[in-house]
Amino acid sequence: MSVRTAALHCPAELTFSGADDLTAIVTFTAASASSPGAVNTVTYDTATGAIHCDCAGAECGRDCWHIDHVAAADESPASVITAGFQ
Ligand SMILES: [Zn+2]
């Protein structure tokens, strides 16, 4: 986890968007800080643990806080993740 980026944000900034029972993929969204009006989408494959984010930072290969917080939630019970960190 990137402590540098995660420390600037909280899990509540991620909004649970949906969970696909067939693919076991959970989706979160977060408003983009760099592009007002845009939304970043973070997908989490609960089967493999893979996390992908489409924000500008992640697309450039940087650590981003979206992935950091989803990864941190991965250490919580699955019910917490699917409930959107509640
Ligand atoms: Zn991101």
PDB file of the backbone (N, CA, C, O) and the ligand in Angstrom, with CONECT records:
HET     ZN  A 101       1
ATOM      1  N   MET A   1       0.845  -1.205   0.000  1.00  0.00           N
ATOM      2  CA  MET A   1       0.000   0.000   0.000  1.00  0.00           C
ATOM      3  C   MET A   1       0.870   1.241   0.000  1.00  0.00           C
ATOM      4  O   MET A   1       1.934   1.285   0.618  1.00  0.00           O
ATOM      5  N   SER A   2       0.401   2.219  -0.691  1.00  0.00           N
ATOM      6  CA  SER A   2       1.091   3.495  -0.686  1.00  0.00           C
ATOM      7  C   SER A   2       0.536   4.360   0.431  1.00  0.00           C
ATOM      8  O   SER A   2      -0.557   4.915   0.321  1.00  0.00           O
ATOM      9  N   VAL A   3       1.289   4.466   1.486  1.00  0.00           N
ATOM     10  CA  VAL A   3       0.834   5.245   2.637  1.00  0.00           C
ATOM     11  C   VAL A   3       0.708   6.710   2.254  1.00  0.00           C
ATOM     12  O   VAL A   3      -0.159   7.425   2.757  1.00  0.00           O
ATOM     13  N   ARG A   4       1.580   7.144   1.363  1.00  0.00           N
ATOM     14  CA  ARG A   4       1.588   8.561   0.974  1.00  0.00           C
ATOM     15  C   ARG A   4       0.244   8.989   0.399  1.00  0.00           C
ATOM     16  O   ARG A   4      -0.295  10.025   0.788  1.00  0.00           O
ATOM     17  N   THR A   5      -0.300   8.206  -0.519  1.00  0.00           N
ATOM     18  CA  THR A   5      -1.558   8.596  -1.138  1.00  0.00           C
ATOM     19  C   THR A   5      -2.755   8.244  -0.275  1.00  0.00           C
ATOM     20  O   THR A   5      -3.708   9.018  -0.196  1.00  0.00           O
ATOM     21  N   ALA A   6      -2.721   7.089   0.372  1.00  0.00           N
ATOM     22  CA  ALA A   6      -3.872   6.651   1.155  1.00  0.00           C
ATOM     23  C   ALA A   6      -4.138   7.578   2.332  1.00  0.00           C
ATOM     24  O   ALA A   6      -5.287   7.759   2.734  1.00  0.00           O
ATOM     25  N   ALA A   7      -3.089   8.160   2.883  1.00  0.00           N
ATOM     26  CA  ALA A   7      -3.245   9.019   4.050  1.00  0.00           C
ATOM     27  C   ALA A   7      -4.028  10.287   3.730  1.00  0.00           C
ATOM     28  O   ALA A   7      -4.561  10.936   4.630  1.00  0.00           O
ATOM     29  N   LEU A   8      -4.097  10.634   2.462  1.00  0.00           N
ATOM     30  CA  LEU A   8      -4.774  11.865   2.061  1.00  0.00           C
ATOM     31  C   LEU A   8      -6.265  11.652   1.817  1.00  0.00           C
ATOM     32  O   LEU A   8      -7.006  12.604   1.571  1.00  0.00           O
ATOM     33  N   HIS A   9      -6.692  10.401   1.888  1.00  0.00           N
ATOM     34  CA  HIS A   9      -8.089  10.096   1.580  1.00  0.00           C
ATOM     35  C   HIS A   9      -8.648   9.116   2.597  1.00  0.00           C
ATOM     36  O   HIS A   9      -7.907   8.510   3.372  1.00  0.00           O
ATOM     37  N   CYS A  10      -9.978   8.970   2.582  1.00  0.00           N
ATOM     38  CA  CYS A  10     -10.609   8.000   3.466  1.00  0.00           C
ATOM     39  C   CYS A  10     -11.494   7.080   2.636  1.00  0.00           C
ATOM     40  O   CYS A  10     -11.942   7.459   1.554  1.00  0.00           O
ATOM     41  N   PRO A  11     -11.748   5.872   3.135  1.00  0.00           N
ATOM     42  CA  PRO A  11     -12.546   4.906   2.380  1.00  0.00           C
ATOM     43  C   PRO A  11     -13.925   5.437   1.998  1.00  0.00           C
ATOM     44  O   PRO A  11     -14.501   5.010   0.997  1.00  0.00           O
ATOM     45  N   ALA A  12     -14.456   6.369   2.793  1.00  0.00           N
ATOM     46  CA  ALA A  12     -15.793   6.897   2.512  1.00  0.00           C
ATOM     47  C   ALA A  12     -15.848   7.659   1.189  1.00  0.00           C
ATOM     48  O   ALA A  12     -16.929   7.913   0.657  1.00  0.00           O
ATOM     49  N   GLU A  13     -14.680   8.020   0.663  1.00  0.00           N
ATOM     50  CA  GLU A  13     -14.651   8.725  -0.620  1.00  0.00           C
ATOM     51  C   GLU A  13     -14.941   7.784  -1.790  1.00  0.00           C
ATOM     52  O   GLU A  13     -15.223   8.228  -2.903  1.00  0.00           O
ATOM     53  N   LEU A  14     -14.868   6.490  -1.524  1.00  0.00           N
ATOM     54  CA  LEU A  14     -15.213   5.510  -2.546  1.00  0.00           C
ATOM     55  C   LEU A  14     -16.674   5.128  -2.374  1.00  0.00           C
ATOM     56  O   LEU A  14     -17.129   4.856  -1.263  1.00  0.00           O
ATOM     57  N   THR A  15     -17.397   5.109  -3.471  1.00  0.00           N
ATOM     58  CA  THR A  15     -18.813   4.748  -3.434  1.00  0.00           C
ATOM     59  C   THR A  15     -19.004   3.365  -4.032  1.00  0.00           C
ATOM     60  O   THR A  15     -18.582   3.097  -5.157  1.00  0.00           O
ATOM     61  N   PHE A  16     -19.639   2.495  -3.271  1.00  0.00           N
ATOM     62  CA  PHE A  16     -19.940   1.166  -3.783  1.00  0.00           C
ATOM     63  C   PHE A  16     -20.885   1.300  -4.969  1.00  0.00           C
ATOM     64  O   PHE A  16     -21.946   1.917  -4.864  1.00  0.00           O
ATOM     65  N   SER A  17     -20.494   0.721  -6.089  1.00  0.00           N
ATOM     66  CA  SER A  17     -21.278   0.874  -7.304  1.00  0.00           C
ATOM     67  C   SER A  17     -22.047  -0.389  -7.665  1.00  0.00           C
ATOM     68  O   SER A  17     -23.153  -0.320  -8.202  1.00  0.00           O
ATOM     69  N   GLY A  18     -21.457  -1.543  -7.367  1.00  0.00           N
ATOM     70  CA  GLY A  18     -22.163  -2.772  -7.707  1.00  0.00           C
ATOM     71  C   GLY A  18     -21.267  -3.984  -7.541  1.00  0.00           C
ATOM     72  O   GLY A  18     -20.044  -3.870  -7.460  1.00  0.00           O
ATOM     73  N   ALA A  19     -21.901  -5.149  -7.492  1.00  0.00           N
ATOM     74  CA  ALA A  19     -21.172  -6.411  -7.400  1.00  0.00           C
ATOM     75  C   ALA A  19     -21.817  -7.396  -8.365  1.00  0.00           C
ATOM     76  O   ALA A  19     -23.037  -7.559  -8.385  1.00  0.00           O
ATOM     77  N   ASP A  20     -20.975  -8.051  -9.167  1.00  0.00           N
ATOM     78  CA  ASP A  20     -21.458  -9.013 -10.141  1.00  0.00           C
ATOM     79  C   ASP A  20     -21.217 -10.414  -9.593  1.00  0.00           C
ATOM     80  O   ASP A  20     -20.072 -10.845  -9.454  1.00  0.00           O
ATOM     81  N   ASP A  21     -22.289 -11.114  -9.288  1.00  0.00           N
ATOM     82  CA  ASP A  21     -22.165 -12.448  -8.709  1.00  0.00           C
ATOM     83  C   ASP A  21     -21.527 -13.440  -9.681  1.00  0.00           C
ATOM     84  O   ASP A  21     -20.870 -14.390  -9.255  1.00  0.00           O
ATOM     85  N   LEU A  22     -21.716 -13.224 -10.973  1.00  0.00           N
ATOM     86  CA  LEU A  22     -21.165 -14.155 -11.958  1.00  0.00           C
ATOM     87  C   LEU A  22     -19.658 -14.022 -12.085  1.00  0.00           C
ATOM     88  O   LEU A  22     -18.942 -15.020 -12.176  1.00  0.00           O
ATOM     89  N   THR A  23     -19.176 -12.775 -12.091  1.00  0.00           N
ATOM     90  CA  THR A  23     -17.745 -12.559 -12.272  1.00  0.00           C
ATOM     91  C   THR A  23     -17.015 -12.361 -10.952  1.00  0.00           C
ATOM     92  O   THR A  23     -15.784 -12.383 -10.920  1.00  0.00           O
ATOM     93  N   ALA A  24     -17.751 -12.169  -9.863  1.00  0.00           N
ATOM     94  CA  ALA A  24     -17.173 -11.918  -8.540  1.00  0.00           C
ATOM     95  C   ALA A  24     -16.387 -10.615  -8.531  1.00  0.00           C
ATOM     96  O   ALA A  24     -15.423 -10.468  -7.780  1.00  0.00           O
ATOM     97  N   ILE A  25     -16.802  -9.677  -9.365  1.00  0.00           N
ATOM     98  CA  ILE A  25     -16.129  -8.388  -9.442  1.00  0.00           C
ATOM     99  C   ILE A  25     -16.986  -7.314  -8.773  1.00  0.00           C
ATOM    100  O   ILE A  25     -18.173  -7.164  -9.065  1.00  0.00           O
ATOM    101  N   VAL A  26     -16.352  -6.579  -7.873  1.00  0.00           N
ATOM    102  CA  VAL A  26     -17.026  -5.496  -7.164  1.00  0.00           C
ATOM    103  C   VAL A  26     -16.523  -4.178  -7.743  1.00  0.00           C
ATOM    104  O   VAL A  26     -15.333  -4.033  -8.023  1.00  0.00           O
ATOM    105  N   THR A  27     -17.420  -3.226  -7.922  1.00  0.00           N
ATOM    106  CA  THR A  27     -17.059  -1.956  -8.533  1.00  0.00           C
ATOM    107  C   THR A  27     -17.323  -0.795  -7.580  1.00  0.00           C
ATOM    108  O   THR A  27     -18.356  -0.730  -6.913  1.00  0.00           O
ATOM    109  N   PHE A  28     -16.361   0.113  -7.538  1.00  0.00           N
ATOM    110  CA  PHE A  28     -16.499   1.336  -6.748  1.00  0.00           C
ATOM    111  C   PHE A  28     -16.262   2.528  -7.664  1.00  0.00           C
ATOM    112  O   PHE A  28     -15.603   2.403  -8.696  1.00  0.00           O
ATOM    113  N   THR A  29     -16.791   3.667  -7.291  1.00  0.00           N
ATOM    114  CA  THR A  29     -16.522   4.885  -8.038  1.00  0.00           C
ATOM    115  C   THR A  29     -16.072   5.977  -7.059  1.00  0.00           C
ATOM    116  O   THR A  29     -16.370   5.934  -5.865  1.00  0.00           O
ATOM    117  N   ALA A  30     -15.353   6.943  -7.601  1.00  0.00           N
ATOM    118  CA  ALA A  30     -14.918   8.088  -6.809  1.00  0.00           C
ATOM    119  C   ALA A  30     -14.813   9.288  -7.730  1.00  0.00           C
ATOM    120  O   ALA A  30     -14.320   9.176  -8.852  1.00  0.00           O
ATOM    121  N   ALA A  31     -15.273  10.427  -7.262  1.00  0.00           N
ATOM    122  CA  ALA A  31     -15.183  11.643  -8.062  1.00  0.00           C
ATOM    123  C   ALA A  31     -13.714  11.976  -8.308  1.00  0.00           C
ATOM    124  O   ALA A  31     -12.883  11.883  -7.404  1.00  0.00           O
ATOM    125  N   SER A  32     -13.413  12.360  -9.528  1.00  0.00           N
ATOM    126  CA  SER A  32     -12.048  12.714  -9.872  1.00  0.00           C
ATOM    127  C   SER A  32     -11.679  14.075  -9.296  1.00  0.00           C
ATOM    128  O   SER A  32     -12.438  15.038  -9.414  1.00  0.00           O
ATOM    129  N   ALA A  33     -10.496  14.145  -8.667  1.00  0.00           N
ATOM    130  CA  ALA A  33     -10.040  15.414  -8.118  1.00  0.00           C
ATOM    131  C   ALA A  33      -9.417  16.280  -9.203  1.00  0.00           C
ATOM    132  O   ALA A  33      -9.462  17.508  -9.126  1.00  0.00           O
ATOM    133  N   SER A  34      -8.836  15.641 -10.211  1.00  0.00           N
ATOM    134  CA  SER A  34      -8.138  16.391 -11.254  1.00  0.00           C
ATOM    135  C   SER A  34      -9.046  16.812 -12.398  1.00  0.00           C
ATOM    136  O   SER A  34      -8.760  17.782 -13.100  1.00  0.00           O
ATOM    137  N   SER A  35     -10.136  16.088 -12.584  1.00  0.00           N
ATOM    138  CA  SER A  35     -11.062  16.411 -13.672  1.00  0.00           C
ATOM    139  C   SER A  35     -12.467  16.553 -13.110  1.00  0.00           C
ATOM    140  O   SER A  35     -13.213  15.577 -13.027  1.00  0.00           O
ATOM    141  N   PRO A  36     -12.826  17.778 -12.724  1.00  0.00           N
ATOM    142  CA  PRO A  36     -14.161  18.004 -12.140  1.00  0.00           C
ATOM    143  C   PRO A  36     -15.274  17.456 -13.025  1.00  0.00           C
ATOM    144  O   PRO A  36     -15.301  17.696 -14.232  1.00  0.00           O
ATOM    145  N   GLY A  37     -16.190  16.716 -12.408  1.00  0.00           N
ATOM    146  CA  GLY A  37     -17.288  16.132 -13.148  1.00  0.00           C
ATOM    147  C   GLY A  37     -17.017  14.715 -13.614  1.00  0.00           C
ATOM    148  O   GLY A  37     -17.943  13.968 -13.932  1.00  0.00           O
ATOM    149  N   ALA A  38     -15.746  14.348 -13.652  1.00  0.00           N
ATOM    150  CA  ALA A  38     -15.389  12.995 -14.089  1.00  0.00           C
ATOM    151  C   ALA A  38     -15.431  12.039 -12.890  1.00  0.00           C
ATOM    152  O   ALA A  38     -15.301  12.455 -11.739  1.00  0.00           O
ATOM    153  N   VAL A  39     -15.610  10.785 -13.184  1.00  0.00           N
ATOM    154  CA  VAL A  39     -15.674   9.765 -12.138  1.00  0.00           C
ATOM    155  C   VAL A  39     -14.661   8.674 -12.443  1.00  0.00           C
ATOM    156  O   VAL A  39     -14.577   8.189 -13.572  1.00  0.00           O
ATOM    157  N   ASN A  40     -13.899   8.295 -11.437  1.00  0.00           N
ATOM    158  CA  ASN A  40     -12.962   7.191 -11.593  1.00  0.00           C
ATOM    159  C   ASN A  40     -13.649   5.909 -11.151  1.00  0.00           C
ATOM    160  O   ASN A  40     -14.432   5.907 -10.200  1.00  0.00           O
ATOM    161  N   THR A  41     -13.354   4.835 -11.840  1.00  0.00           N
ATOM    162  CA  THR A  41     -13.959   3.547 -11.520  1.00  0.00           C
ATOM    163  C   THR A  41     -12.876   2.574 -11.076  1.00  0.00           C
ATOM    164  O   THR A  41     -11.852   2.410 -11.739  1.00  0.00           O
ATOM    165  N   VAL A  42     -13.127   1.932  -9.936  1.00  0.00           N
ATOM    166  CA  VAL A  42     -12.188   0.952  -9.400  1.00  0.00           C
ATOM    167  C   VAL A  42     -12.886  -0.402  -9.389  1.00  0.00           C
ATOM    168  O   VAL A  42     -13.967  -0.541  -8.817  1.00  0.00           O
ATOM    169  N   THR A  43     -12.276  -1.389 -10.012  1.00  0.00           N
ATOM    170  CA  THR A  43     -12.858  -2.726 -10.018  1.00  0.00           C
ATOM    171  C   THR A  43     -11.975  -3.663  -9.202  1.00  0.00           C
ATOM    172  O   THR A  43     -10.747  -3.622  -9.271  1.00  0.00           O
ATOM    173  N   TYR A  44     -12.647  -4.504  -8.430  1.00  0.00           N
ATOM    174  CA  TYR A  44     -11.947  -5.428  -7.536  1.00  0.00           C
ATOM    175  C   TYR A  44     -12.448  -6.835  -7.808  1.00  0.00           C
ATOM    176  O   TYR A  44     -13.627  -7.137  -7.624  1.00  0.00           O
ATOM    177  N   ASP A  45     -11.537  -7.689  -8.249  1.00  0.00           N
ATOM    178  CA  ASP A  45     -11.874  -9.087  -8.517  1.00  0.00           C
ATOM    179  C   ASP A  45     -11.704  -9.868  -7.215  1.00  0.00           C
ATOM    180  O   ASP A  45     -10.583 -10.135  -6.783  1.00  0.00           O
ATOM    181  N   THR A  46     -12.816 -10.225  -6.604  1.00  0.00           N
ATOM    182  CA  THR A  46     -12.740 -10.898  -5.304  1.00  0.00           C
ATOM    183  C   THR A  46     -12.204 -12.317  -5.435  1.00  0.00           C
ATOM    184  O   THR A  46     -11.797 -12.918  -4.441  1.00  0.00           O
ATOM    185  N   ALA A  47     -12.199 -12.860  -6.652  1.00  0.00           N
ATOM    186  CA  ALA A  47     -11.682 -14.217  -6.850  1.00  0.00           C
ATOM    187  C   ALA A  47     -10.159 -14.230  -6.890  1.00  0.00           C
ATOM    188  O   ALA A  47      -9.530 -15.140  -6.350  1.00  0.00           O
ATOM    189  N   THR A  48      -9.564 -13.224  -7.525  1.00  0.00           N
ATOM    190  CA  THR A  48      -8.106 -13.213  -7.681  1.00  0.00           C
ATOM    191  C   THR A  48      -7.421 -12.167  -6.812  1.00  0.00           C
ATOM    192  O   THR A  48      -6.213 -12.236  -6.585  1.00  0.00           O
ATOM    193  N   GLY A  49      -8.199 -11.190  -6.325  1.00  0.00           N
ATOM    194  CA  GLY A  49      -7.611 -10.113  -5.534  1.00  0.00           C
ATOM    195  C   GLY A  49      -7.091  -8.981  -6.393  1.00  0.00           C
ATOM    196  O   GLY A  49      -6.572  -7.993  -5.872  1.00  0.00           O
ATOM    197  N   ALA A  50      -7.225  -9.112  -7.703  1.00  0.00           N
ATOM    198  CA  ALA A  50      -6.735  -8.066  -8.612  1.00  0.00           C
ATOM    199  C   ALA A  50      -7.599  -6.817  -8.495  1.00  0.00           C
ATOM    200  O   ALA A  50      -8.824  -6.901  -8.407  1.00  0.00           O
ATOM    201  N   ILE A  51      -6.950  -5.663  -8.496  1.00  0.00           N
ATOM    202  CA  ILE A  51      -7.656  -4.389  -8.413  1.00  0.00           C
ATOM    203  C   ILE A  51      -7.192  -3.513  -9.560  1.00  0.00           C
ATOM    204  O   ILE A  51      -5.994  -3.396  -9.818  1.00  0.00           O
ATOM    205  N   HIS A  52      -8.137  -2.901 -10.244  1.00  0.00           N
ATOM    206  CA  HIS A  52      -7.801  -2.003 -11.343  1.00  0.00           C
ATOM    207  C   HIS A  52      -8.513  -0.674 -11.149  1.00  0.00           C
ATOM    208  O   HIS A  52      -9.668  -0.630 -10.725  1.00  0.00           O
ATOM    209  N   CYS A  53      -7.816   0.399 -11.460  1.00  0.00           N
ATOM    210  CA  CYS A  53      -8.410   1.728 -11.380  1.00  0.00           C
ATOM    211  C   CYS A  53      -8.159   2.427 -12.708  1.00  0.00           C
ATOM    212  O   CYS A  53      -7.113   2.247 -13.331  1.00  0.00           O
ATOM    213  N   ASP A  54      -9.131   3.228 -13.131  1.00  0.00           N
ATOM    214  CA  ASP A  54      -8.966   3.921 -14.408  1.00  0.00           C
ATOM    215  C   ASP A  54      -8.623   5.401 -14.237  1.00  0.00           C
ATOM    216  O   ASP A  54      -8.770   6.182 -15.176  1.00  0.00           O
ATOM    217  N   CYS A  55      -8.166   5.791 -13.038  1.00  0.00           N
ATOM    218  CA  CYS A  55      -7.799   7.193 -12.845  1.00  0.00           C
ATOM    219  C   CYS A  55      -6.491   7.497 -13.582  1.00  0.00           C
ATOM    220  O   CYS A  55      -5.759   6.587 -13.972  1.00  0.00           O
ATOM    221  N   ALA A  56      -6.216   8.770 -13.763  1.00  0.00           N
ATOM    222  CA  ALA A  56      -5.040   9.179 -14.530  1.00  0.00           C
ATOM    223  C   ALA A  56      -3.750   8.646 -13.932  1.00  0.00           C
ATOM    224  O   ALA A  56      -2.853   8.222 -14.661  1.00  0.00           O
ATOM    225  N   GLY A  57      -3.652   8.665 -12.617  1.00  0.00           N
ATOM    226  CA  GLY A  57      -2.435   8.184 -11.961  1.00  0.00           C
ATOM    227  C   GLY A  57      -2.205   6.703 -12.202  1.00  0.00           C
ATOM    228  O   GLY A  57      -1.110   6.283 -12.575  1.00  0.00           O
ATOM    229  N   ALA A  58      -3.253   5.916 -11.984  1.00  0.00           N
ATOM    230  CA  ALA A  58      -3.128   4.465 -12.154  1.00  0.00           C
ATOM    231  C   ALA A  58      -2.828   4.097 -13.597  1.00  0.00           C
ATOM    232  O   ALA A  58      -2.065   3.168 -13.864  1.00  0.00           O
ATOM    233  N   GLU A  59      -3.433   4.833 -14.530  1.00  0.00           N
ATOM    234  CA  GLU A  59      -3.199   4.544 -15.941  1.00  0.00           C
ATOM    235  C   GLU A  59      -1.747   4.816 -16.321  1.00  0.00           C
ATOM    236  O   GLU A  59      -1.252   4.278 -17.311  1.00  0.00           O
ATOM    237  N   CYS A  60      -1.066   5.647 -15.538  1.00  0.00           N
ATOM    238  CA  CYS A  60       0.346   5.935 -15.794  1.00  0.00           C
ATOM    239  C   CYS A  60       1.248   5.012 -14.978  1.00  0.00           C
ATOM    240  O   CYS A  60       2.470   5.159 -14.984  1.00  0.00           O
ATOM    241  N   GLY A  61       0.639   4.069 -14.284  1.00  0.00           N
ATOM    242  CA  GLY A  61       1.425   3.110 -13.533  1.00  0.00           C
ATOM    243  C   GLY A  61       1.758   3.539 -12.121  1.00  0.00           C
ATOM    244  O   GLY A  61       2.544   2.884 -11.435  1.00  0.00           O
ATOM    245  N   ARG A  62       1.165   4.635 -11.684  1.00  0.00           N
ATOM    246  CA  ARG A  62       1.422   5.107 -10.324  1.00  0.00           C
ATOM    247  C   ARG A  62       0.497   4.425  -9.316  1.00  0.00           C
ATOM    248  O   ARG A  62      -0.571   3.924  -9.668  1.00  0.00           O
ATOM    249  N   ASP A  63       0.934   4.417  -8.055  1.00  0.00           N
ATOM    250  CA  ASP A  63       0.055   3.974  -6.992  1.00  0.00           C
ATOM    251  C   ASP A  63      -1.032   5.025  -6.835  1.00  0.00           C
ATOM    252  O   ASP A  63      -0.746   6.221  -6.894  1.00  0.00           O
ATOM    253  N   CYS A  64      -2.266   4.602  -6.640  1.00  0.00           N
ATOM    254  CA  CYS A  64      -3.322   5.574  -6.403  1.00  0.00           C
ATOM    255  C   CYS A  64      -4.094   5.179  -5.155  1.00  0.00           C
ATOM    256  O   CYS A  64      -4.142   4.011  -4.769  1.00  0.00           O
ATOM    257  N   TRP A  65      -4.696   6.190  -4.536  1.00  0.00           N
ATOM    258  CA  TRP A  65      -5.360   5.920  -3.259  1.00  0.00           C
ATOM    259  C   TRP A  65      -6.589   5.053  -3.424  1.00  0.00           C
ATOM    260  O   TRP A  65      -7.000   4.368  -2.488  1.00  0.00           O
ATOM    261  N   HIS A  66      -7.183   5.078  -4.615  1.00  0.00           N
ATOM    262  CA  HIS A  66      -8.370   4.239  -4.855  1.00  0.00           C
ATOM    263  C   HIS A  66      -8.014   2.775  -4.629  1.00  0.00           C
ATOM    264  O   HIS A  66      -8.700   2.055  -3.902  1.00  0.00           O
ATOM    265  N   ILE A  67      -6.936   2.355  -5.264  1.00  0.00           N
ATOM    266  CA  ILE A  67      -6.498   0.968  -5.136  1.00  0.00           C
ATOM    267  C   ILE A  67      -6.053   0.688  -3.705  1.00  0.00           C
ATOM    268  O   ILE A  67      -6.313  -0.383  -3.157  1.00  0.00           O
ATOM    269  N   ASP A  68      -5.378   1.669  -3.109  1.00  0.00           N
ATOM    270  CA  ASP A  68      -4.920   1.488  -1.727  1.00  0.00           C
ATOM    271  C   ASP A  68      -6.069   1.172  -0.795  1.00  0.00           C
ATOM    272  O   ASP A  68      -5.972   0.260   0.026  1.00  0.00           O
ATOM    273  N   HIS A  69      -7.149   1.911  -0.911  1.00  0.00           N
ATOM    274  CA  HIS A  69      -8.259   1.723   0.024  1.00  0.00           C
ATOM    275  C   HIS A  69      -9.050   0.453  -0.272  1.00  0.00           C
ATOM    276  O   HIS A  69      -9.560  -0.185   0.649  1.00  0.00           O
ATOM    277  N   VAL A  70      -9.156   0.086  -1.524  1.00  0.00           N
ATOM    278  CA  VAL A  70      -9.831  -1.176  -1.829  1.00  0.00           C
ATOM    279  C   VAL A  70      -8.971  -2.339  -1.331  1.00  0.00           C
ATOM    280  O   VAL A  70      -9.491  -3.324  -0.807  1.00  0.00           O
ATOM    281  N   ALA A  71      -7.661  -2.216  -1.498  1.00  0.00           N
ATOM    282  CA  ALA A  71      -6.763  -3.258  -1.008  1.00  0.00           C
ATOM    283  C   ALA A  71      -6.852  -3.379   0.508  1.00  0.00           C
ATOM    284  O   ALA A  71      -6.823  -4.485   1.048  1.00  0.00           O
ATOM    285  N   ALA A  72      -6.959  -2.261   1.186  1.00  0.00           N
ATOM    286  CA  ALA A  72      -7.071  -2.286   2.647  1.00  0.00           C
ATOM    287  C   ALA A  72      -8.376  -2.944   3.071  1.00  0.00           C
ATOM    288  O   ALA A  72      -8.424  -3.688   4.051  1.00  0.00           O
ATOM    289  N   ALA A  73      -9.431  -2.658   2.319  1.00  0.00           N
ATOM    290  CA  ALA A  73     -10.729  -3.255   2.639  1.00  0.00           C
ATOM    291  C   ALA A  73     -10.710  -4.753   2.387  1.00  0.00           C
ATOM    292  O   ALA A  73     -11.488  -5.500   2.980  1.00  0.00           O
ATOM    293  N   ASP A  74      -9.807  -5.195   1.495  1.00  0.00           N
ATOM    294  CA  ASP A  74      -9.702  -6.614   1.190  1.00  0.00           C
ATOM    295  C   ASP A  74      -9.314  -7.398   2.438  1.00  0.00           C
ATOM    296  O   ASP A  74      -9.549  -8.604   2.519  1.00  0.00           O
ATOM    297  N   GLU A  75      -8.730  -6.720   3.394  1.00  0.00           N
ATOM    298  CA  GLU A  75      -8.336  -7.391   4.627  1.00  0.00           C
ATOM    299  C   GLU A  75      -9.512  -7.469   5.600  1.00  0.00           C
ATOM    300  O   GLU A  75      -9.402  -8.055   6.677  1.00  0.00           O
ATOM    301  N   SER A  76     -10.632  -6.872   5.208  1.00  0.00           N
ATOM    302  CA  SER A  76     -11.843  -6.903   6.017  1.00  0.00           C
ATOM    303  C   SER A  76     -12.739  -8.028   5.505  1.00  0.00           C
ATOM    304  O   SER A  76     -12.516  -8.546   4.410  1.00  0.00           O
ATOM    305  N   PRO A  77     -13.738  -8.405   6.278  1.00  0.00           N
ATOM    306  CA  PRO A  77     -14.681  -9.412   5.794  1.00  0.00           C
ATOM    307  C   PRO A  77     -15.317  -8.988   4.485  1.00  0.00           C
ATOM    308  O   PRO A  77     -15.545  -7.799   4.261  1.00  0.00           O
ATOM    309  N   ALA A  78     -15.603  -9.941   3.622  1.00  0.00           N
ATOM    310  CA  ALA A  78     -16.187  -9.642   2.314  1.00  0.00           C
ATOM    311  C   ALA A  78     -17.473  -8.850   2.443  1.00  0.00           C
ATOM    312  O   ALA A  78     -17.788  -8.036   1.574  1.00  0.00           O
ATOM    313  N   SER A  79     -18.210  -9.072   3.502  1.00  0.00           N
ATOM    314  CA  SER A  79     -19.481  -8.368   3.665  1.00  0.00           C
ATOM    315  C   SER A  79     -19.252  -6.872   3.792  1.00  0.00           C
ATOM    316  O   SER A  79     -20.099  -6.075   3.387  1.00  0.00           O
ATOM    317  N   VAL A  80     -18.121  -6.490   4.349  1.00  0.00           N
ATOM    318  CA  VAL A  80     -17.804  -5.075   4.477  1.00  0.00           C
ATOM    319  C   VAL A  80     -17.559  -4.461   3.112  1.00  0.00           C
ATOM    320  O   VAL A  80     -17.995  -3.344   2.834  1.00  0.00           O
ATOM    321  N   ILE A  81     -16.855  -5.200   2.259  1.00  0.00           N
ATOM    322  CA  ILE A  81     -16.548  -4.712   0.919  1.00  0.00           C
ATOM    323  C   ILE A  81     -17.831  -4.574   0.112  1.00  0.00           C
ATOM    324  O   ILE A  81     -18.069  -3.537  -0.506  1.00  0.00           O
ATOM    325  N   THR A  82     -18.640  -5.592   0.114  1.00  0.00           N
ATOM    326  CA  THR A  82     -19.841  -5.545  -0.710  1.00  0.00           C
ATOM    327  C   THR A  82     -20.857  -4.548  -0.173  1.00  0.00           C
ATOM    328  O   THR A  82     -21.755  -4.118  -0.897  1.00  0.00           O
ATOM    329  N   ALA A  83     -20.716  -4.185   1.078  1.00  0.00           N
ATOM    330  CA  ALA A  83     -21.623  -3.191   1.655  1.00  0.00           C
ATOM    331  C   ALA A  83     -21.098  -1.790   1.433  1.00  0.00           C
ATOM    332  O   ALA A  83     -21.718  -0.818   1.866  1.00  0.00           O
ATOM    333  N   GLY A  84     -19.971  -1.673   0.768  1.00  0.00           N
ATOM    334  CA  GLY A  84     -19.430  -0.363   0.476  1.00  0.00           C
ATOM    335  C   GLY A  84     -18.755   0.256   1.674  1.00  0.00           C
ATOM    336  O   GLY A  84     -18.911   1.448   1.935  1.00  0.00           O
ATOM    337  N   PHE A  85     -18.010  -0.541   2.398  1.00  0.00           N
ATOM    338  CA  PHE A  85     -17.221  -0.069   3.538  1.00  0.00           C
ATOM    339  C   PHE A  85     -18.084   0.427   4.711  1.00  0.00           C
ATOM    340  O   PHE A  85     -17.593   1.182   5.549  1.00  0.00           O
ATOM    341  N   GLN A  86     -19.309   0.034   4.781  1.00  0.00           N
ATOM    342  CA  GLN A  86     -20.148   0.520   5.891  1.00  0.00           C
ATOM    343  C   GLN A  86     -19.882  -0.266   7.149  1.00  0.00           C
ATOM    344  O   GLN A  86     -20.493   0.000   8.184  1.00  0.00           O
TER     345      GLN A  86
HETATM  346 ZN    ZN A 101      -7.045   5.468  -8.942  1.00  0.00          ZN2+
END
